[in-house]
Amino acid sequence: MVKCVVNLLDDEKHNAEVAKTALGKDLFESVKEKLQLSEEADYFSISYKEPKSQHRRWIDMEKRIDKQMEGHQQPFEFSFELKFYPPVPENLNEDLTRYFIVLQIRKDLWTDRLPASFHTLAILGSYTVQSELGDHDKNLHYGIDYLRPYSFAPYTSDELLFRIADLHRAHRLELSSLS
């Protein structure tokens, strides 16, 4: 048996034991089953880092895992990641797919893999707060202290928090669109 640890997008770890002869697709199927991801799984894959260079490589679904991981110590460490951004995100059918894409974007913004301007970070931050806390409530959401528990960027300044708070005040949950 081969021991594998797959880092998921929500920072959980999926521990899997697969046969020594298992292919990359066998591990991917194990992750899909754990996450209950079915219909739109083609946007995702599993990556690993080369031991010396730390370059990211995508697992080959048709090759044996143990052959791809030569030079690595067990348990083999992988990451479940978005491999392809959907060309038209509005056409996605599954909420779970959208959720994983948002987690990937947040991770990529946080690690500077996906650079973003101050304005873009503020808008994305305000939508994050809107989704977490709902509409702005002047009795609960004053100043910027209510935003401090959230991570919006690798370097979150008070200026960014003030801009996020301003934008959060402007958002309103559309109840009619939820029915």
MDTraj code that builds the backbone (N, CA, C; nanometers):
import mdtraj as md
import numpy as np

residues = "MET VAL LYS CYS VAL VAL ASN LEU LEU ASP ASP GLU LYS HIS ASN ALA GLU VAL ALA LYS THR ALA LEU GLY LYS ASP LEU PHE GLU SER VAL LYS GLU LYS LEU GLN LEU SER GLU GLU ALA ASP TYR PHE SER ILE SER TYR LYS GLU PRO LYS SER GLN HIS ARG ARG TRP ILE ASP MET GLU LYS ARG ILE ASP LYS GLN MET GLU GLY HIS GLN GLN PRO PHE GLU PHE SER PHE GLU LEU LYS PHE TYR PRO PRO VAL PRO GLU ASN LEU ASN GLU ASP LEU THR ARG TYR PHE ILE VAL LEU GLN ILE ARG LYS ASP LEU TRP THR ASP ARG LEU PRO ALA SER PHE HIS THR LEU ALA ILE LEU GLY SER TYR THR VAL GLN SER GLU LEU GLY ASP HIS ASP LYS ASN LEU HIS TYR GLY ILE ASP TYR LEU ARG PRO TYR SER PHE ALA PRO TYR THR SER ASP GLU LEU LEU PHE ARG ILE ALA ASP LEU HIS ARG ALA HIS ARG LEU GLU LEU SER SER LEU SER".split()
xyz = np.array([
    [0.0849, -0.1194, 0.0000],
    [0.0000, 0.0000, 0.0000],
    [0.0887, 0.1248, 0.0000],
    [0.0351, 0.2308, -0.0572],
    [0.1046, 0.3591, -0.0631],
    [0.0224, 0.4589, 0.0176],
    [0.0867, 0.5276, 0.1105],
    [0.0174, 0.6273, 0.1920],
    [0.0292, 0.7638, 0.1250],
    [-0.0862, 0.8314, 0.1164],
    [-0.0929, 0.9626, 0.0521],
    [-0.1686, 1.0589, 0.1424],
    [-0.1256, 1.1833, 0.1414],
    [-0.1962, 1.2909, 0.2101],
    [-0.2275, 1.3958, 0.1044],
    [-0.3544, 1.4305, 0.0909],
    [-0.3955, 1.5304, -0.0073],
    [-0.4462, 1.6522, 0.0690],
    [-0.3797, 1.7662, 0.0482],
    [-0.4227, 1.8923, 0.1082],
    [-0.5390, 1.9459, 0.0256],
    [-0.6518, 1.9657, 0.0918],
    [-0.7721, 2.0129, 0.0234],
    [-0.7782, 2.1648, 0.0266],
    [-0.8655, 2.2218, -0.0521],
    [-0.8741, 2.3675, -0.0636],
    [-0.9198, 2.4371, 0.0635],
    [-0.9918, 2.3654, 0.1502],
    [-1.0370, 2.4253, 0.2761],
    [-0.9372, 2.3995, 0.3894],
    [-0.8145, 2.3601, 0.3542],
    [-0.7037, 2.3332, 0.4459],
    [-0.7199, 2.2042, 0.5257],
    [-0.8217, 2.1242, 0.4953],
    [-0.8316, 1.9912, 0.5542],
    [-0.7340, 1.8993, 0.4813],
    [-0.7062, 1.7861, 0.5428],
    [-0.6192, 1.6860, 0.4807],
    [-0.7004, 1.5585, 0.4583],
    [-0.6818, 1.4997, 0.3425],
    [-0.7449, 1.3720, 0.3099],
    [-0.6350, 1.2666, 0.3103],
    [-0.6436, 1.1730, 0.4042],
    [-0.5480, 1.0633, 0.4119],
    [-0.6030, 0.9465, 0.3324],
    [-0.5211, 0.8973, 0.2413],
    [-0.5658, 0.7871, 0.1570],
    [-0.4548, 0.6832, 0.1474],
    [-0.4950, 0.5595, 0.1502],
    [-0.4031, 0.4496, 0.1218],
    [-0.4514, 0.3855, -0.0063],
    [-0.3604, 0.3800, -0.1029],
    [-0.3950, 0.3203, -0.2319],
    [-0.2977, 0.2070, -0.2600],
    [-0.3365, 0.1187, -0.3476],
    [-0.2510, 0.0057, -0.3843],
    [-0.1201, 0.0566, -0.4437],
    [-0.0163, -0.0205, -0.4266],
    [0.1150, 0.0177, -0.4801],
    [0.1088, 0.0412, -0.6310],
    [0.0192, -0.0285, -0.6982],
    [0.0063, -0.0148, -0.8432],
    [-0.0992, 0.0888, -0.8843],
    [-0.1502, 0.1649, -0.7880],
    [-0.2576, 0.2613, -0.8168],
    [-0.2099, 0.3688, -0.9141],
    [-0.3026, 0.4094, -0.9982],
    [-0.2775, 0.5179, -1.0930],
    [-0.3198, 0.6504, -1.0307],
    [-0.2754, 0.7593, -1.0921],
    [-0.3142, 0.8922, -1.0446],
    [-0.4650, 0.9075, -1.0368],
    [-0.5370, 0.8499, -1.1341],
    [-0.6831, 0.8637, -1.1346],
    [-0.7476, 0.7938, -1.0151],
    [-0.6815, 0.6911, -0.9604],
    [-0.7357, 0.6231, -0.8429],
    [-0.7343, 0.7155, -0.7213],
    [-0.6265, 0.7887, -0.7048],
    [-0.6188, 0.8848, -0.5947],
    [-0.7184, 0.9979, -0.6166],
    [-0.7291, 1.0447, -0.7413],
    [-0.8236, 1.1521, -0.7727],
    [-0.9666, 1.1071, -0.7439],
    [-0.9998, 0.9834, -0.7773],
    [-1.1335, 0.9308, -0.7484],
    [-1.1605, 0.9285, -0.5982],
    [-1.0585, 0.8946, -0.5213],
    [-1.0713, 0.8935, -0.3756],
    [-1.1031, 1.0331, -0.3228],
    [-1.0365, 1.1334, -0.3780],
    [-1.0608, 1.2723, -0.3365],
    [-1.2000, 1.3173, -0.3801],
    [-1.2373, 1.2868, -0.5041],
    [-1.3703, 1.3242, -0.5529],
    [-1.4792, 1.2642, -0.4653],
    [-1.4608, 1.1384, -0.4256],
    [-1.5589, 1.0720, -0.3392],
    [-1.5665, 1.1422, -0.2034],
    [-1.4515, 1.1741, -0.1460],
    [-1.4492, 1.2423, -0.0161],
    [-1.5218, 1.3763, -0.0243],
    [-1.4977, 1.4501, -0.1314],
    [-1.5556, 1.5844, -0.1464],
    [-1.6959, 1.5827, -0.2057],
    [-1.7418, 1.4677, -0.2506],
    [-1.8703, 1.4532, -0.3183],
    [-1.8761, 1.5411, -0.4436],
    [-1.7650, 1.5440, -0.5134],
    [-1.7515, 1.6206, -0.6369],
    [-1.7704, 1.5241, -0.7530],
    [-1.8645, 1.5554, -0.8401],
    [-1.8885, 1.4611, -0.9486],
    [-1.8924, 1.5299, -1.0835],
    [-1.9946, 1.6069, -1.1042],
    [-2.0269, 1.6576, -1.2371],
    [-1.9166, 1.7437, -1.3000],
    [-1.8584, 1.8345, -1.2261],
    [-1.7648, 1.9305, -1.2845],
    [-1.6216, 1.9115, -1.2330],
    [-1.5856, 1.7879, -1.2106],
    [-1.4534, 1.7567, -1.1555],
    [-1.3402, 1.7830, -1.2540],
    [-1.3719, 1.7965, -1.3822],
    [-1.2677, 1.8157, -1.4829],
    [-1.1892, 1.9454, -1.4640],
    [-1.2420, 2.0391, -1.3887],
    [-1.1702, 2.1642, -1.3644],
    [-1.0579, 2.1469, -1.2617],
    [-1.0549, 2.0344, -1.1926],
    [-0.9636, 2.0129, -1.0815],
    [-0.8663, 1.8994, -1.1105],
    [-0.7577, 1.8990, -1.0347],
    [-0.6628, 1.7897, -1.0441],
    [-0.5832, 1.7844, -0.9144],
    [-0.4822, 1.7002, -0.9142],
    [-0.3964, 1.6831, -0.7977],
    [-0.2541, 1.7180, -0.8388],
    [-0.1889, 1.7974, -0.7561],
    [-0.0514, 1.8372, -0.7845],
    [0.0409, 1.7897, -0.6731],
    [0.1680, 1.7944, -0.7018],
    [0.2715, 1.7660, -0.6030],
    [0.3913, 1.8531, -0.6351],
    [0.4823, 1.8645, -0.5411],
    [0.6023, 1.9455, -0.5627],
    [0.7231, 1.8545, -0.5801],
    [0.8068, 1.8927, -0.6747],
    [0.9325, 1.8214, -0.6951],
    [1.0178, 1.8376, -0.5700],
    [1.0851, 1.7308, -0.5251],
    [1.1594, 1.7389, -0.3987],
    [1.2697, 1.8455, -0.3965],
    [1.3472, 1.8585, -0.5028],
    [1.4600, 1.9519, -0.5007],
    [1.4201, 2.0928, -0.5417],
    [1.3495, 2.1047, -0.6521],
    [1.3175, 2.2366, -0.7078],
    [1.1931, 2.2995, -0.6470],
    [1.1067, 2.2186, -0.5862],
    [0.9776, 2.2619, -0.5327],
    [0.8823, 2.3134, -0.6419],
    [0.9112, 2.2812, -0.7682],
    [0.8196, 2.3153, -0.8767],
    [0.6950, 2.2282, -0.8664],
    [0.5810, 2.2893, -0.8947],
    [0.4543, 2.2161, -0.8918],
    [0.4404, 2.1344, -1.0195],
    [0.3961, 2.0108, -1.0026],
    [0.3693, 1.9201, -1.1137],
    [0.2294, 1.8637, -1.0963],
    [0.1604, 1.8435, -1.2074],
    [0.0288, 1.7799, -1.2033],
    [0.0481, 1.6299, -1.2124],
    [-0.0262, 1.5574, -1.1320],
    [-0.0174, 1.4122, -1.1356],
    [-0.0733, 1.3634, -1.2696],
    [-0.0068, 1.2664, -1.3269],
    [-0.0525, 1.2045, -1.4509],
    [-0.1541, 1.0977, -1.4116],
    [-0.2757, 1.1149, -1.4558],
    [-0.3854, 1.0262, -1.4162],
    [-0.3665, 0.8832, -1.4653],
    [-0.2900, 0.8643, -1.5709],
    [-0.2743, 0.7312, -1.6313],
    [-0.1453, 0.6603, -1.5908],
    [-0.0679, 0.7213, -1.5020],
    [0.0570, 0.6593, -1.4583],
    [0.0496, 0.6215, -1.3118],
    [0.1306, 0.5248, -1.2745],
    [0.1363, 0.4799, -1.1356],
    [0.1874, 0.5925, -1.0455],
    [0.1218, 0.6052, -0.9306],
    [0.1588, 0.7090, -0.8344],
    [0.3009, 0.6878, -0.7849],
    [0.3351, 0.5643, -0.7477],
    [0.4684, 0.5402, -0.6907],
    [0.5795, 0.5732, -0.7900],
    [0.5562, 0.5563, -0.9188],
    [0.6569, 0.5895, -1.0207],
    [0.6725, 0.7411, -1.0347],
    [0.5606, 0.8135, -1.0220],
    [0.5663, 0.9599, -1.0327],
    [0.6316, 1.0234, -0.9101],
    [0.6254, 0.9519, -0.7987],
    [0.6733, 1.0087, -0.6724],
    [0.8114, 0.9565, -0.6324],
    [0.8867, 0.9033, -0.7272],
    [1.0222, 0.8564, -0.6960],
    [1.1034, 0.9729, -0.6404],
    [1.1742, 0.9456, -0.5309],
    [1.2517, 1.0501, -0.4648],
    [1.1762, 1.1204, -0.3531],
    [1.0474, 1.0927, -0.3399],
    [0.9656, 1.1488, -0.2327],
    [0.9568, 1.0487, -0.1167],
    [0.9388, 1.1003, 0.0020],
    [0.9183, 1.0169, 0.1196],
    [0.7686, 0.9916, 0.1375],
    [0.7347, 0.8734, 0.1894],
    [0.5944, 0.8473, 0.2243],
    [0.5666, 0.9037, 0.3617],
    [0.4499, 0.9519, 0.3909],
    [0.3374, 0.9554, 0.2977],
    [0.3612, 1.0601, 0.1885],
    [0.3194, 1.0263, 0.0687],
    [0.3316, 1.1194, -0.0436],
    [0.2349, 1.2348, -0.0211],
    [0.2826, 1.3562, -0.0452],
    [0.1987, 1.4744, -0.0210],
    [0.1551, 1.5364, -0.1535],
    [0.0250, 1.5622, -0.1602],
    [-0.0366, 1.6189, -0.2799],
    [-0.1262, 1.7355, -0.2401],
    [-0.1694, 1.8109, -0.3413],
    [-0.2688, 1.9162, -0.3209],
    [-0.3789, 1.9008, -0.4242],
    [-0.5014, 1.9118, -0.3787],
    [-0.6180, 1.9157, -0.4675],
    [-0.6343, 2.0617, -0.5078],
    [-0.6308, 2.0891, -0.6380],
    [-0.6323, 2.2277, -0.6847],
    [-0.7155, 2.2430, -0.8117],
    [-0.7486, 2.3677, -0.8372],
    [-0.8130, 2.4039, -0.9628],
    [-0.7056, 2.4000, -1.0710],
    [-0.7295, 2.3250, -1.1751],
    [-0.6326, 2.3162, -1.2843],
    [-0.6707, 2.4093, -1.3989],
    [-0.8011, 2.4236, -1.4219],
    [-0.8506, 2.5083, -1.5305],
    [-0.9606, 2.5993, -1.4769],
    [-0.9496, 2.7285, -1.5052],
    [-1.0591, 2.8191, -1.4732],
    [-1.1684, 2.7993, -1.5768],
    [-1.2936, 2.7942, -1.5340],
    [-1.4020, 2.7761, -1.6317],
    [-1.4106, 2.8979, -1.7231],
    [-1.4273, 2.8760, -1.8537],
    [-1.4330, 2.9889, -1.9466],
    [-1.5528, 3.0811, -1.9215],
    [-1.6652, 3.0226, -1.8798],
    [-1.7850, 3.1014, -1.8507],
    [-1.8360, 3.0548, -1.7136],
    [-1.7901, 3.1193, -1.6050],
    [-1.8287, 3.0730, -1.4706],
    [-1.9795, 3.0684, -1.4477],
    [-2.0542, 3.1526, -1.5176],
    [-2.1992, 3.1538, -1.5009],
    [-2.2623, 3.0229, -1.5444],
    [-2.1921, 2.9450, -1.6265],
    [-2.2465, 2.8187, -1.6768],
    [-2.2215, 2.7006, -1.5835],
    [-2.1553, 2.7249, -1.4719],
    [-2.1326, 2.6163, -1.3765],
    [-2.2660, 2.5738, -1.3157],
    [-2.2841, 2.4433, -1.2964],
    [-2.4100, 2.3910, -1.2436],
    [-2.4072, 2.3681, -1.0935],
    [-2.2913, 2.3376, -1.0387],
    [-2.2810, 2.2941, -0.9004],
    [-2.2316, 2.4052, -0.8071],
    [-2.3019, 2.4253, -0.6976],
    [-2.2560, 2.5194, -0.5955],
    [-2.1214, 2.4763, -0.5388],
    [-2.1013, 2.3466, -0.5264],
    [-1.9767, 2.2942, -0.4726],
    [-1.8588, 2.3328, -0.5619],
    [-1.8762, 2.3267, -0.6913],
    [-1.7710, 2.3666, -0.7844],
    [-1.7385, 2.5144, -0.7665],
    [-1.8407, 2.5975, -0.7592],
    [-1.8191, 2.7416, -0.7391],
    [-1.7463, 2.7670, -0.6072],
    [-1.7844, 2.6937, -0.5025],
    [-1.7216, 2.7088, -0.3721],
    [-1.5727, 2.6751, -0.3796],
    [-1.5384, 2.5649, -0.4440],
    [-1.3977, 2.5261, -0.4551],
    [-1.3193, 2.6266, -0.5395],
    [-1.3817, 2.6818, -0.6412],
    [-1.3137, 2.7818, -0.7227],
    [-1.2859, 2.9070, -0.6400],
    [-1.3822, 2.9490, -0.5596],
    [-1.3611, 3.0646, -0.4717],
    [-1.2476, 3.0371, -0.3738],
    [-1.2448, 2.9178, -0.3152],
    [-1.1355, 2.8834, -0.2239],
    [-1.0006, 2.8889, -0.2947],
    [-0.9952, 2.8412, -0.4179],
    [-0.8698, 2.8452, -0.4944],
    [-0.8285, 2.9883, -0.5228],
    [-0.9237, 3.0720, -0.5618],
    [-0.8916, 3.2125, -0.5902],
    [-0.8400, 3.2809, -0.4637],
    [-0.9057, 3.2567, -0.3505],
    [-0.8598, 3.3158, -0.2236],
    [-0.7175, 3.2713, -0.1921],
    [-0.6913, 3.1440, -0.2103],
    [-0.5567, 3.0903, -0.1834],
    [-0.4543, 3.1528, -0.2793],
    [-0.4908, 3.1637, -0.4064],
    [-0.3993, 3.2210, -0.5051],
    [-0.3742, 3.3699, -0.4797],
    [-0.4763, 3.4413, -0.4350],
    [-0.4566, 3.5819, -0.3986],
    [-0.3656, 3.5929, -0.2771],
    [-0.3894, 3.5074, -0.1803],
    [-0.3125, 3.5114, -0.0552],
    [-0.1647, 3.4830, -0.0789],
    [-0.1351, 3.3938, -0.1727],
    [0.0039, 3.3554, -0.1984],
    [0.0673, 3.4359, -0.3115],
    [-0.0040, 3.5330, -0.3631],
    [0.0440, 3.6161, -0.4744],
    [0.0633, 3.5377, -0.6044],
    [0.0079, 3.4180, -0.6126],
    [0.0098, 3.3448, -0.7392],
    [-0.0819, 3.4147, -0.8390],
    [-0.1833, 3.4821, -0.7852],
    [-0.2776, 3.5590, -0.8651],
    [-0.2716, 3.7024, -0.8144],
    [-0.1942, 3.7881, -0.8798],
    [-0.1834, 3.9264, -0.8308],
    [-0.3135, 4.0033, -0.8514],
    [-0.3407, 4.0940, -0.7591],
    [-0.4632, 4.1739, -0.7679],
    [-0.4348, 4.3154, -0.7182],
    [-0.5065, 4.4095, -0.7738],
    [-0.4923, 4.5488, -0.7339],
    [-0.5625, 4.5731, -0.6000],
    [-0.5335, 4.6860, -0.5401],
    [-0.5978, 4.7278, -0.4158],
    [-0.7493, 4.7269, -0.4340],
    [-0.7966, 4.7828, -0.5440],
    [-0.9404, 4.7919, -0.5714],
    [-1.0038, 4.6520, -0.5810],
    [-0.9388, 4.5615, -0.6521],
    [-0.9908, 4.4254, -0.6665],
    [-0.9954, 4.3543, -0.5322],
    [-0.8897, 4.3696, -0.4515],
    [-0.8881, 4.3077, -0.3182],
    [-1.0008, 4.3633, -0.2315],
    [-1.0271, 4.4944, -0.2435],
    [-1.1343, 4.5553, -0.1643],
    [-1.2708, 4.5004, -0.2054],
    [-1.2946, 4.4898, -0.3342],
    [-1.4236, 4.4371, -0.3820],
    [-1.4411, 4.2914, -0.3385],
    [-1.3394, 4.2103, -0.3620],
    [-1.3482, 4.0690, -0.3227],
    [-1.3640, 4.0547, -0.1717],
    [-1.2933, 4.1373, -0.0966],
    [-1.3064, 4.1355, 0.0491],
    [-1.4466, 4.1719, 0.0931],
    [-1.5062, 4.2709, 0.0279],
    [-1.6416, 4.3127, 0.0666],
    [-1.7440, 4.2028, 0.0372],
    [-1.7253, 4.1298, -0.0719],
    [-1.8154, 4.0182, -0.1014],
    [-1.7945, 3.9033, -0.0035],
    [-1.6710, 3.8838, 0.0379],
    [-1.6437, 3.7813, 0.1395],
    [-1.7171, 3.8146, 0.2682],
    [-1.7071, 3.9390, 0.3119],
    [-1.7739, 3.9816, 0.4351],
    [-1.9249, 3.9712, 0.4191],
    [-1.9757, 4.0096, 0.3036],
    [-2.1192, 3.9999, 0.2766],
    [-2.1648, 3.8545, 0.2877],
    [-2.0856, 3.7632, 0.2328],
    [-2.1267, 3.6222, 0.2380],
    [-2.1150, 3.5656, 0.3790],
    [-2.0192, 3.6130, 0.4573],
    [-1.9990, 3.5628, 0.5939],
    [-2.0945, 3.6258, 0.6950],
    [-2.1175, 3.7562, 0.6831],
    [-2.1926, 3.8305, 0.7852],
    [-2.3288, 3.8814, 0.7397],
    [-2.3544, 3.8753, 0.6100],
    [-2.4807, 3.9293, 0.5594],
    [-2.4729, 4.0801, 0.5406],
    [-2.5894, 4.1428, 0.5333],
    [-2.5958, 4.2880, 0.5138],
    [-2.5270, 4.3619, 0.6277],
    [-2.4748, 4.4777, 0.5936],
    [-2.4112, 4.5633, 0.6932],
    [-2.5156, 4.6071, 0.7958],
    [-2.4813, 4.5962, 0.9219],
    [-2.5678, 4.6388, 1.0319],
    [-2.4894, 4.7411, 1.1125],
    [-2.5366, 4.8668, 1.1101],
    [-2.4591, 4.9731, 1.1755],
    [-2.4423, 4.9495, 1.3254],
    [-2.5291, 4.8694, 1.3866],
    [-2.5160, 4.8403, 1.5298],
    [-2.4104, 4.7323, 1.5578],
    [-2.3834, 4.6484, 1.4602],
    [-2.2853, 4.5410, 1.4772],
    [-2.1538, 4.5666, 1.4040],
    [-2.1626, 4.6359, 1.2913],
    [-2.0474, 4.6521, 1.2020],
    [-2.0052, 4.7984, 1.1966],
    [-1.9331, 4.8413, 1.2979],
    [-1.8848, 4.9796, 1.2981],
    [-1.7343, 4.9785, 1.2965],
    [-1.6788, 5.0842, 1.2369],
    [-1.5337, 5.0900, 1.2244],
    [-1.4828, 4.9778, 1.1365],
    [-1.3634, 4.9301, 1.1683],
    [-1.3048, 4.8211, 1.0899],
    [-1.2713, 4.6990, 1.1766],
    [-1.2938, 4.7095, 1.3059],
    [-1.2561, 4.5983, 1.3942],
    [-1.3322, 4.4700, 1.3623],
    [-1.4541, 4.4797, 1.3145],
    [-1.5308, 4.3591, 1.2830],
    [-1.4709, 4.2837, 1.1645],
    [-1.3825, 4.3487, 1.0892],
    [-1.3193, 4.2855, 0.9729],
    [-1.1873, 4.2157, 1.0073],
    [-1.1308, 4.2471, 1.1227],
    [-0.9970, 4.1965, 1.1566],
    [-0.9861, 4.0436, 1.1616],
    [-1.0910, 3.9696, 1.1988],
    [-1.0762, 3.8225, 1.2002],
    [-1.0595, 3.7594, 1.0612],
    [-1.0858, 3.8362, 0.9548],
    [-1.0824, 3.7814, 0.8192],
    [-0.9507, 3.8143, 0.7506],
    [-0.9059, 3.7220, 0.6693],
    [-0.7842, 3.7418, 0.5901],
    [-0.8254, 3.7763, 0.4474],
    [-0.7823, 3.8918, 0.4019],
    [-0.8203, 3.9361, 0.2675],
    [-0.7037, 3.9375, 0.1704],
    [-0.5841, 3.9531, 0.2224],
    [-0.4647, 3.9626, 0.1394],
    [-0.3441, 3.9321, 0.2272],
    [-0.2306, 3.9031, 0.1652],
    [-0.1127, 3.8736, 0.2475],
    [-0.0755, 3.9908, 0.3386],
    [-0.1007, 4.1095, 0.2931],
    [-0.0687, 4.2290, 0.3709],
    [-0.1934, 4.3166, 0.3780],
    [-0.2723, 4.2966, 0.4811],
    [-0.3970, 4.3714, 0.4953],
    [-0.3710, 4.4969, 0.5770],
    [-0.3921, 4.6110, 0.5138],
    [-0.3713, 4.7391, 0.5803],
    [-0.5045, 4.7940, 0.6320],
    [-0.4967, 4.8898, 0.7224],
    [-0.6185, 4.9571, 0.7683],
    [-0.6887, 5.0264, 0.6521],
    [-0.6113, 5.0795, 0.5590],
    [-0.6701, 5.1449, 0.4415],
    [-0.7578, 5.0463, 0.3639],
    [-0.7084, 4.9244, 0.3458],
    [-0.7871, 4.8226, 0.2764],
    [-0.9125, 4.7880, 0.3565],
    [-0.8999, 4.7740, 0.4876],
    [-1.0159, 4.7416, 0.5721],
    [-1.1217, 4.8517, 0.5666],
    [-1.0788, 4.9788, 0.5665],
    [-1.1762, 5.0886, 0.5554],
    [-1.2501, 5.0816, 0.4221],
    [-1.1782, 5.0504, 0.3147],
    [-1.2420, 5.0417, 0.1828],
    [-1.3391, 4.9232, 0.1781],
    [-1.2998, 4.8090, 0.2368],
    [-1.3884, 4.6924, 0.2420],
    [-1.5150, 4.7263, 0.3207],
    [-1.4997, 4.7950, 0.4344],
    [-1.6163, 4.8337, 0.5153],
    [-1.7093, 4.9256, 0.4360],
    [-1.6531, 5.0212, 0.3624],
    [-1.7347, 5.1111, 0.2783],
    [-1.8155, 5.0319, 0.1758],
    [-1.7490, 4.9384, 0.1093],
    [-1.8171, 4.8584, 0.0080],
    [-1.9194, 4.7636, 0.0707],
    [-1.8878, 4.7104, 0.1893],
    [-1.9813, 4.6211, 0.2578],
    [-2.1108, 4.6957, 0.2896],
    [-2.1008, 4.8210, 0.3298],
    [-2.2215, 4.9007, 0.3584],
    [-2.3111, 4.9130, 0.2350],
    [-2.2510, 4.9100, 0.1167],
    [-2.3273, 4.9279, -0.0073],
    [-2.3969, 4.7996, -0.0546],
    [-2.3521, 4.6847, -0.0090],
    [-2.4125, 4.5579, -0.0533],
    [-2.5444, 4.5325, 0.0182],
    [-2.6360, 4.4730, -0.0533],
    [-2.7635, 4.4320, 0.0038],
    [-2.7966, 4.2942, -0.0482],
    [-2.8332, 4.2050, 0.0412],
    [-2.8720, 4.0708, 0.0025],
    [-3.0068, 4.0777, -0.0676],
    [-3.0107, 4.0251, -0.1873],
    [-3.1336, 4.0243, -0.2659],
    [-3.2123, 3.8979, -0.2354],
    [-3.3075, 3.9071, -0.1474],
    [-3.3866, 3.7905, -0.1078],
    [-3.4680, 3.7354, -0.2233],
    [-3.5119, 3.8226, -0.3135],
    [-3.5929, 3.7746, -0.4261],
    [-3.5118, 3.6843, -0.5179],
    [-3.3784, 3.7041, -0.5257],
    [-3.2963, 3.6197, -0.6131],
    [-3.2678, 3.4847, -0.5493],
    [-3.2949, 3.4686, -0.4178],
    [-3.2691, 3.3421, -0.3513],
    [-3.3871, 3.2471, -0.3602],
    [-3.5035, 3.2969, -0.3997],
    [-3.6212, 3.2095, -0.4047],
    [-3.6215, 3.1247, -0.5287],
])
top = md.Topology()
chain = top.add_chain()
for i, resn in enumerate(residues, 1):
    res = top.add_residue(resn, chain, resSeq=i)
    for name in ("N", "CA", "C"):
        top.add_atom(name, md.element.get_by_symbol(name[0]), res)
traj = md.Trajectory(xyz[None], top)
